[in-house]
Amino acid sequence: MIPRDLLLAIDVGTGSVRAALLTASGETLGFAAQEHEQIVPQFGWSEQRPADWWGGAVAVIRRVLHGVPDAAARIAAIGACGQMHGTVLIDADGDPTLDAVPLWNDKRNRAEVDRFLAKQDWRALLPLAGNPPSVAWWGFKLQWLKTHRPAAYARAAVVLAPKDWINFKLTGQLAIDAPEASCTYLYDAERGGWSGRLAALLGIDIALLPPIREPQEVLAGVSPSAAAETGLPEGIPVVVGISDYPAALLGSGVSAPGLASDVTGTSTLLTLCTEAPVLDDVITNVRGAGPNWSAFTILDAGGDAMRWARRAFHEKAYDYERIVALAEGAPAGSGMLLFLPYLNGERLGRNTNARAQFIGLTSSHGAGHLHRAVMEGVAFAAARNLRIMTAGGNTVERMVAAGGGAKTRLWLEIKASIYGCPIVTTAAEESGVLGCAMLAGTGIGLYADLADATDRLVRVTGEVQPVPAWADIYARLAPIFDHAYDNSHAYWTMLEAAEAAAPASP
């Protein structure tokens, strides 16, 4: 008899649908991806077709099944994750009411958010909503659809996220995971469940919202129609699954209070696992795979700041290894040189018009000082947000690093010394896929619970400790960085006004 010893993970990303077959120990035996188109009808809009997600899912499932002997018969359970905030309206027959739906990065509803900010005391709503208003949230996307696509809205029986659409196609059952629901501005962060008060404030029919379930719960088995399309055996358990971001946190081991995550790619995504939402203008909160929350900030500086410095200082003639070597030759604190890394402003808070600047520049500074100051500036800015997250008594015991920034040891040493905690790296290159497998395995009892799945599947590959001498220097510089940030708003506003008054370029 063929053992059921594999877990199938499906990830509905913005760029592609991916599928992986993993063993119970987390080893990936098969992987496949299929790209799909992102549609941009006009500036600020971003759409995709649910039909493309399902078509991609069918294709990648068949490819991974074909690549592993007896794969279909060996699958014990299925778990999916996906891009957050996609707004898929479904009619009573189970068909999307729109061919293409708004994605997480669609900003066409800016006017709806601005009206809400102007009319409502949104800060007083923070304990209820758990988040500041944002164009990303379902509540405001649904407002726009109700006004501008009234026929599609009126025909809808339920709204689903991208991953939930795939689950519906696999099983015929409707549900949303609590983490995805928590980032809709329709969720009661204090009590759990949908909020009638928020739905009423936004004018959204609460009957549109699907049942909320926990990510590791079994939703249903693969339906006969889905089995025929995908090649999967009928009846394989499919768990509710989770949004891609919480899935990645779970797969990297950041699932208990005191653990944090630094994902440095183009931007810096900093996350702290907490017992309750952190209520602040610049903090976003999402429920975790377990009962905890994840408070996070996105700093629009990270690898992007290093790319800017490479272009601005060297016209891209230096590679990154040479730039890091230059930075290594400079002392901690870069000779008392600070860099505010806000090259693209801020996403939330009052300083969305922030700009970058060097502070303390003298004729004694060279290229190495400048490059190290850029790396340190990103860390100071991230640490500033981290202090907001910990102001209410939350702690940071350990940080897990991922993304391109995790490959640069100097940057990890700088961050560990500024954050004041060790930074570790893990083995998983696809932590979201691993998180899906952990949920699927927990749902069928393969793992006792998510903590057991974490202990068994998340493998630490390295650890960087703070450098005491550096930490002392950074502790003296951090208040100066914060003071410069807090007191530069007037200059940024004046520059913005001067720029607006300048004659247009010929």
C-alpha positions as CSV (number, residue, x, y, z in Angstrom):
1,M,0.0,0.0,0.0
2,I,1.3,3.4,-1.0
3,P,1.8,5.6,2.1
4,R,0.2,9.1,2.3
5,D,3.4,10.8,3.3
6,L,3.4,14.1,1.2
7,L,1.9,17.5,1.7
8,L,0.9,19.7,-1.2
9,A,1.4,23.5,-0.8
10,I,-0.2,26.0,-3.2
11,D,0.9,29.7,-3.2
12,V,-1.2,32.2,-5.3
13,G,1.3,35.1,-5.6
14,T,1.0,38.3,-7.5
15,G,3.5,37.2,-10.2
16,S,2.7,33.5,-10.3
17,V,0.9,30.5,-8.9
18,R,3.3,28.0,-7.3
19,A,2.9,24.4,-6.1
20,A,5.3,22.3,-4.1
21,L,5.3,18.7,-2.7
22,L,6.9,18.4,0.7
23,T,7.7,15.5,3.0
24,A,6.6,15.5,6.6
25,S,10.2,16.7,7.5
26,G,9.9,19.7,5.2
27,E,12.0,18.5,2.3
28,T,10.7,19.7,-1.1
29,L,10.4,16.9,-3.6
30,G,8.7,18.9,-6.4
31,F,8.1,22.5,-7.3
32,A,6.4,24.2,-10.2
33,A,5.4,27.8,-11.0
34,Q,3.3,29.5,-13.7
35,E,3.3,33.2,-14.2
36,H,0.1,35.2,-14.7
37,E,-0.5,38.7,-16.0
38,Q,-1.0,41.8,-13.8
39,I,-3.4,44.1,-15.6
40,V,-3.0,47.9,-15.2
41,P,-5.9,49.6,-17.0
42,Q,-4.8,53.0,-15.8
43,F,-2.5,54.6,-13.3
44,G,-3.1,53.4,-9.8
45,W,-5.1,50.4,-10.8
46,S,-4.0,46.8,-10.5
47,E,-6.1,43.7,-11.4
48,Q,-5.9,40.0,-12.1
49,R,-8.3,37.4,-13.4
50,P,-9.4,34.7,-10.9
51,A,-9.7,32.4,-13.9
52,D,-6.0,32.8,-14.4
53,W,-5.2,31.9,-10.8
54,W,-7.3,28.7,-11.1
55,G,-5.8,27.8,-14.5
56,G,-2.4,28.3,-13.1
57,A,-3.2,26.2,-10.0
58,V,-4.4,23.3,-12.2
59,A,-1.3,23.5,-14.4
60,V,1.3,23.6,-11.5
61,I,-0.5,20.8,-9.6
62,R,-0.4,18.6,-12.6
63,R,3.3,19.3,-13.1
64,V,4.3,18.5,-9.6
65,L,2.2,15.4,-9.6
66,H,3.9,14.3,-12.8
67,G,7.4,14.9,-11.5
68,V,7.2,12.7,-8.3
69,P,6.5,9.0,-8.5
70,D,3.0,8.0,-7.2
71,A,2.6,11.6,-6.0
72,A,-1.2,11.8,-6.3
73,A,-1.7,8.7,-4.2
74,R,0.9,9.9,-1.6
75,I,-0.7,13.3,-0.8
76,A,-2.1,13.4,2.8
77,A,-3.3,17.0,2.8
78,I,-3.3,20.3,0.9
79,G,-2.7,23.8,2.2
80,A,-2.8,27.0,0.3
81,C,-1.7,30.6,0.9
82,G,-2.0,33.7,-1.3
83,Q,-1.6,37.3,-1.9
84,M,-3.7,39.4,0.5
85,H,-6.6,41.8,-0.1
86,G,-7.6,40.7,-3.6
87,T,-11.4,41.3,-3.8
88,V,-13.2,38.5,-5.6
89,L,-17.0,38.9,-5.8
90,I,-18.7,35.5,-6.4
91,D,-22.3,35.0,-7.4
92,A,-24.8,32.4,-6.2
93,D,-23.6,30.0,-9.0
94,G,-20.0,30.3,-7.8
95,D,-18.8,32.5,-10.7
96,P,-16.9,35.8,-10.3
97,T,-19.1,38.8,-11.1
98,L,-16.0,40.6,-12.5
99,D,-13.6,39.1,-15.1
100,A,-10.7,41.0,-13.4
101,V,-10.6,42.0,-9.7
102,P,-8.7,44.6,-7.7
103,L,-5.4,43.5,-6.0
104,W,-3.6,44.5,-2.8
105,N,-1.7,47.2,-4.7
106,D,-4.7,48.7,-6.4
107,K,-5.2,52.3,-5.2
108,R,-8.3,53.4,-7.2
109,N,-10.2,53.8,-3.9
110,R,-8.0,56.6,-2.6
111,A,-11.0,59.0,-2.5
112,E,-13.1,56.5,-0.4
113,V,-10.3,56.3,2.1
114,D,-9.8,60.1,2.2
115,R,-13.5,60.7,2.8
116,F,-13.5,58.2,5.6
117,L,-10.4,59.9,7.2
118,A,-12.1,63.3,6.9
119,K,-15.5,62.2,8.3
120,Q,-14.6,59.6,11.0
121,D,-12.5,59.7,14.2
122,W,-10.5,56.8,12.8
123,R,-7.9,56.9,15.7
124,A,-10.8,56.2,18.1
125,L,-11.6,53.2,15.9
126,L,-8.1,51.7,16.1
127,P,-8.9,49.3,19.0
128,L,-11.9,47.9,17.0
129,A,-10.3,47.8,13.6
130,G,-6.8,47.0,14.7
131,N,-5.4,49.1,11.8
132,P,-5.4,52.6,10.4
133,P,-7.6,53.0,7.2
134,S,-5.8,52.0,4.0
135,V,-6.5,51.6,0.3
136,A,-5.4,48.0,0.7
137,W,-8.3,46.9,2.9
138,W,-11.4,45.1,1.6
139,G,-13.8,47.5,3.2
140,F,-12.7,50.4,1.0
141,K,-12.3,48.2,-2.1
142,L,-15.8,47.0,-1.6
143,Q,-17.0,50.7,-1.2
144,W,-15.5,51.5,-4.6
145,L,-17.0,48.4,-6.3
146,K,-20.4,49.2,-4.8
147,T,-20.3,52.7,-6.3
148,H,-18.5,52.1,-9.6
149,R,-19.4,48.5,-10.4
150,P,-23.0,48.4,-8.9
151,A,-24.2,45.5,-11.1
152,A,-21.3,43.3,-10.2
153,Y,-21.7,44.2,-6.5
154,A,-25.4,43.6,-6.5
155,R,-25.0,40.2,-8.1
156,A,-22.4,39.0,-5.6
157,A,-23.3,36.5,-2.9
158,V,-19.9,36.5,-1.2
159,V,-16.5,38.0,-1.4
160,L,-13.3,35.9,-1.3
161,A,-9.6,36.5,-1.2
162,P,-7.4,34.9,-3.9
163,K,-6.4,31.8,-1.9
164,D,-10.0,31.3,-0.8
165,W,-11.1,31.3,-4.4
166,I,-8.7,28.5,-5.1
167,N,-10.0,26.6,-2.1
168,F,-13.5,27.1,-3.3
169,K,-12.6,25.7,-6.7
170,L,-10.9,22.7,-5.0
171,T,-13.7,21.9,-2.5
172,G,-16.8,23.9,-3.3
173,Q,-16.7,25.3,0.3
174,L,-16.5,29.0,1.3
175,A,-14.3,30.3,4.1
176,I,-11.7,32.9,4.9
177,D,-8.8,32.5,7.4
178,A,-8.7,34.8,10.5
179,P,-5.4,36.4,9.5
180,E,-6.8,37.6,6.1
181,A,-10.1,38.7,7.7
182,S,-8.1,40.8,10.3
183,C,-6.7,43.0,7.5
184,T,-10.1,44.0,5.9
185,Y,-11.2,46.9,8.1
186,L,-14.3,44.9,8.6
187,Y,-13.0,42.7,11.4
188,D,-13.4,43.1,15.2
189,A,-9.9,43.0,16.5
190,E,-11.1,43.1,20.1
191,R,-13.5,40.2,20.0
192,G,-12.8,38.4,16.7
193,G,-15.4,37.9,14.0
194,W,-16.9,40.4,11.6
195,S,-17.7,43.8,12.9
196,G,-21.3,45.0,12.2
197,R,-20.2,48.5,13.3
198,L,-17.4,48.8,10.8
199,A,-19.5,47.3,8.0
200,A,-22.2,49.9,8.7
201,L,-19.8,52.8,8.8
202,L,-18.5,51.7,5.3
203,G,-22.0,50.8,4.0
204,I,-21.0,47.2,3.2
205,D,-23.5,44.4,3.4
206,I,-22.1,42.1,6.1
207,A,-23.9,39.1,4.5
208,L,-21.3,39.3,1.7
209,L,-18.5,38.3,4.1
210,P,-17.6,34.6,4.3
211,P,-17.3,32.4,7.4
212,I,-14.1,33.0,9.3
213,R,-12.1,29.8,10.3
214,E,-8.7,29.0,11.6
215,P,-5.9,28.4,9.1
216,Q,-5.2,24.8,10.1
217,E,-8.8,23.6,10.2
218,V,-9.8,21.2,7.5
219,L,-12.2,23.0,5.1
220,A,-13.3,19.9,3.1
221,G,-12.0,17.3,0.7
222,V,-11.2,17.7,-2.9
223,S,-14.4,17.7,-4.9
224,P,-15.0,15.3,-7.9
225,S,-14.9,18.1,-10.4
226,A,-11.6,19.5,-9.0
227,A,-10.2,16.0,-9.0
228,A,-11.0,15.6,-12.6
229,E,-9.3,18.9,-13.5
230,T,-6.2,18.6,-11.4
231,G,-5.4,14.9,-11.2
232,L,-5.7,14.9,-7.4
233,P,-7.6,12.1,-5.8
234,E,-11.1,13.0,-4.7
235,G,-11.5,13.6,-0.9
236,I,-7.9,14.7,0.0
237,P,-8.3,17.1,3.0
238,V,-7.8,20.8,2.2
239,V,-7.2,23.1,5.1
240,V,-8.5,26.6,5.3
241,G,-5.0,28.0,4.7
242,I,-3.7,31.5,5.2
243,S,-2.5,34.7,3.6
244,D,1.0,34.6,2.1
245,Y,2.6,37.0,4.6
246,P,1.5,35.1,7.8
247,A,2.4,31.9,6.0
248,A,5.9,33.2,5.5
249,L,6.2,34.2,9.1
250,L,5.0,30.7,10.2
251,G,7.5,29.1,7.8
252,S,10.4,31.1,9.2
253,G,9.5,30.3,12.8
254,V,8.1,33.8,13.8
255,S,5.0,32.6,15.6
256,A,5.4,33.4,19.3
257,P,5.5,36.7,21.2
258,G,9.1,38.0,21.4
259,L,10.1,36.7,17.9
260,A,10.5,39.2,15.0
261,S,11.2,39.2,11.3
262,D,13.3,41.4,9.1
263,V,12.7,40.9,5.4
264,T,15.0,43.2,3.5
265,G,14.5,43.3,-0.2
266,T,13.7,46.5,-2.1
267,S,12.0,47.7,1.1
268,T,12.3,46.6,4.7
269,L,9.4,44.6,6.2
270,L,9.8,44.5,9.9
271,T,7.5,42.4,12.0
272,L,7.1,41.7,15.7
273,C,4.9,38.8,17.0
274,T,2.7,40.2,19.8
275,E,-0.2,39.1,22.0
276,A,-2.5,41.9,20.8
277,P,-2.4,44.5,18.0
278,V,-0.1,47.5,18.4
279,L,-2.3,50.6,18.0
280,D,-0.3,53.3,16.2
281,D,-0.7,55.4,13.1
282,V,2.3,53.8,11.4
283,I,1.8,50.2,12.5
284,T,-0.3,47.6,10.6
285,N,-1.5,44.4,12.4
286,V,-2.4,41.0,11.1
287,R,-3.6,38.0,13.1
288,G,-1.1,35.2,13.1
289,A,-1.6,31.5,12.2
290,G,-2.1,31.0,16.0
291,P,-3.9,33.2,18.5
292,N,-1.1,35.9,18.4
293,W,-0.8,39.0,16.3
294,S,2.0,40.3,14.0
295,A,2.6,44.1,14.1
296,F,4.5,45.3,11.1
297,T,5.9,48.3,9.2
298,I,7.1,48.6,5.7
299,L,10.0,51.0,5.3
300,D,10.4,52.0,1.6
301,A,14.2,51.7,2.0
302,G,16.4,48.6,2.1
303,G,18.0,47.2,-1.0
304,D,16.6,50.2,-2.8
305,A,18.8,52.6,-0.7
306,M,21.9,50.5,-1.6
307,R,20.9,50.5,-5.3
308,W,20.5,54.3,-5.2
309,A,24.0,54.7,-3.6
310,R,25.5,52.4,-6.2
311,R,24.0,54.5,-9.0
312,A,24.5,57.9,-7.5
313,F,28.1,57.5,-6.3
314,H,29.5,55.1,-8.9
315,E,27.1,55.1,-11.9
316,K,26.7,51.4,-11.2
317,A,30.4,50.8,-12.0
318,Y,30.9,49.0,-8.6
319,D,29.3,45.7,-7.8
320,Y,27.7,45.2,-4.4
321,E,30.6,43.1,-3.1
322,R,32.9,46.1,-3.6
323,I,30.4,48.5,-2.0
324,V,30.1,46.2,1.1
325,A,33.9,46.0,1.3
326,L,34.1,49.8,1.3
327,A,31.6,49.9,4.1
328,E,33.5,47.3,6.1
329,G,36.5,49.6,6.0
330,A,34.6,52.4,7.7
331,P,34.0,52.5,11.5
332,A,30.7,51.8,13.2
333,G,28.8,55.1,13.2
334,S,30.5,56.0,9.9
335,G,32.6,58.7,11.5
336,M,29.5,60.3,13.2
337,L,27.7,60.4,9.8
338,L,23.9,59.7,9.7
339,F,21.7,59.0,6.8
340,L,17.9,59.3,6.8
341,P,16.9,56.8,4.2
342,Y,13.5,58.1,3.2
343,L,14.3,58.3,-0.6
344,N,10.6,57.5,-1.3
345,G,8.9,59.0,1.7
346,E,6.9,57.0,4.2
347,R,3.8,54.9,3.7
348,L,1.9,55.8,6.9
349,G,1.9,58.6,9.5
350,R,2.4,62.3,9.1
351,N,5.7,62.2,7.3
352,T,4.6,60.6,4.0
353,N,6.5,63.5,2.3
354,A,9.8,62.6,4.1
355,R,13.0,62.9,2.1
356,A,16.5,61.4,2.5
357,Q,19.4,63.3,3.8
358,F,23.0,63.0,5.2
359,I,23.7,64.6,8.6
360,G,27.2,65.4,9.8
361,L,29.0,65.2,6.5
362,T,32.5,66.5,6.5
363,S,35.5,66.6,4.3
364,S,37.0,63.6,6.2
365,H,34.3,61.2,5.0
366,G,34.9,59.0,2.0
367,A,32.9,56.5,0.0
368,G,33.1,53.8,2.6
369,H,31.6,56.1,5.3
370,L,28.8,57.0,2.9
371,H,27.9,53.4,2.1
372,R,28.1,52.3,5.7
373,A,25.9,55.3,6.7
374,V,23.3,54.2,4.1
375,M,23.3,50.6,5.6
376,E,23.1,52.0,9.1
377,G,20.4,54.5,8.2
378,V,18.1,51.8,7.0
379,A,18.7,49.9,10.3
380,F,18.1,53.1,12.4
381,A,14.9,53.8,10.6
382,A,13.7,50.2,11.0
383,A,14.7,50.3,14.7
384,R,12.7,53.5,15.2
385,N,9.6,51.6,14.1
386,L,10.6,48.6,16.2
387,R,10.7,50.9,19.3
388,I,7.1,51.9,18.5
389,M,6.1,48.2,18.5
390,T,7.8,47.6,21.9
391,A,6.7,50.8,23.6
392,G,3.7,49.1,25.2
393,G,5.7,46.3,26.8
394,N,6.3,44.0,23.9
395,T,9.8,42.5,23.8
396,V,12.2,41.4,21.0
397,E,14.2,38.3,21.9
398,R,15.3,37.2,18.4
399,M,15.0,38.4,14.9
400,V,14.7,36.1,11.8
401,A,16.2,37.6,8.7
402,A,15.1,36.9,5.1
403,G,15.3,38.5,1.7
404,G,18.5,39.8,-0.1
405,G,19.6,41.6,3.0
406,A,20.0,38.4,4.9
407,K,22.9,37.4,2.6
408,T,25.1,40.4,3.7
409,R,26.7,39.6,7.0
410,L,27.9,43.2,7.6
411,W,24.3,44.4,7.4
412,L,23.1,41.7,9.8
413,E,25.8,42.7,12.3
414,I,24.8,46.3,12.0
415,K,21.2,45.5,12.5
416,A,21.8,43.2,15.4
417,S,23.8,45.9,17.1
418,I,21.2,48.6,16.5
419,Y,18.1,46.3,17.2
420,G,19.8,45.0,20.3
421,C,19.0,41.3,19.7
422,P,20.5,38.3,17.8
423,I,19.5,37.8,14.2
424,V,19.2,34.3,12.8
425,T,18.7,32.9,9.3
426,T,16.7,29.8,8.4
427,A,17.1,27.1,5.7
428,A,13.8,27.6,3.9
429,E,14.0,29.5,0.6
430,E,10.2,29.3,0.2
431,S,9.1,30.0,3.8
432,G,5.5,30.6,2.7
433,V,5.3,27.2,1.0
434,L,6.7,25.6,4.1
435,G,4.1,27.5,6.2
436,C,1.4,26.0,4.0
437,A,2.7,22.5,4.6
438,M,2.9,23.1,8.3
439,L,-0.8,24.1,8.3
440,A,-1.8,21.1,6.2
441,G,0.1,18.7,8.4
442,T,-1.3,20.1,11.6
443,G,-4.8,20.0,10.2
444,I,-4.7,16.2,9.8
445,G,-2.8,15.5,13.0
446,L,0.6,14.9,11.4
447,Y,2.0,17.5,13.8
448,A,0.5,17.9,17.3
449,D,0.1,21.6,16.8
450,L,1.8,24.6,15.1
451,A,4.4,24.8,17.7
452,D,5.3,21.1,17.1
453,A,5.4,21.8,13.3
454,T,7.7,24.7,13.9
455,D,10.1,22.7,16.1
456,R,10.2,19.9,13.5
457,L,10.4,21.9,10.2
458,V,12.1,25.3,10.8
459,R,15.8,24.9,10.7
460,V,18.2,27.7,11.8
461,T,21.3,28.0,9.6
462,G,23.1,30.9,11.3
463,E,23.1,33.4,14.0
464,V,24.6,36.9,14.3
465,Q,25.1,38.5,17.7
466,P,25.2,42.3,18.4
467,V,28.8,43.7,18.5
468,P,29.1,45.3,21.9
469,A,31.4,48.2,20.8
470,W,29.1,49.0,17.9
471,A,26.0,48.8,20.0
472,D,27.4,51.5,22.3
473,I,28.1,53.8,19.4
474,Y,24.7,53.2,17.9
475,A,23.0,53.8,21.2
476,R,24.5,57.3,21.2
477,L,23.5,58.0,17.6
478,A,19.9,56.6,17.7
479,P,18.5,59.6,19.6
480,I,20.2,62.0,17.1
481,F,18.6,60.1,14.2
482,D,15.2,60.2,15.8
483,H,15.6,64.0,16.6
484,A,16.5,64.7,13.0
485,Y,13.5,62.7,11.7
486,D,11.1,64.4,14.1
487,N,12.3,67.9,13.3
488,S,12.7,67.7,9.6
489,H,9.0,67.8,8.7
490,A,9.1,71.6,8.2
491,Y,11.9,71.4,5.7
492,W,10.3,68.6,3.8
493,T,7.0,70.6,3.6
494,M,8.9,73.7,2.4
495,L,10.7,71.7,-0.2
496,E,7.4,70.2,-1.4
497,A,5.9,73.7,-1.7
498,A,9.0,75.1,-3.5
499,E,8.9,72.1,-5.9
500,A,5.2,72.7,-6.6
501,A,5.8,76.4,-7.3
502,A,8.8,75.8,-9.7
503,P,8.1,76.2,-13.4
504,A,7.6,73.0,-15.3
505,S,10.7,71.7,-17.1
506,P,10.6,72.3,-20.9
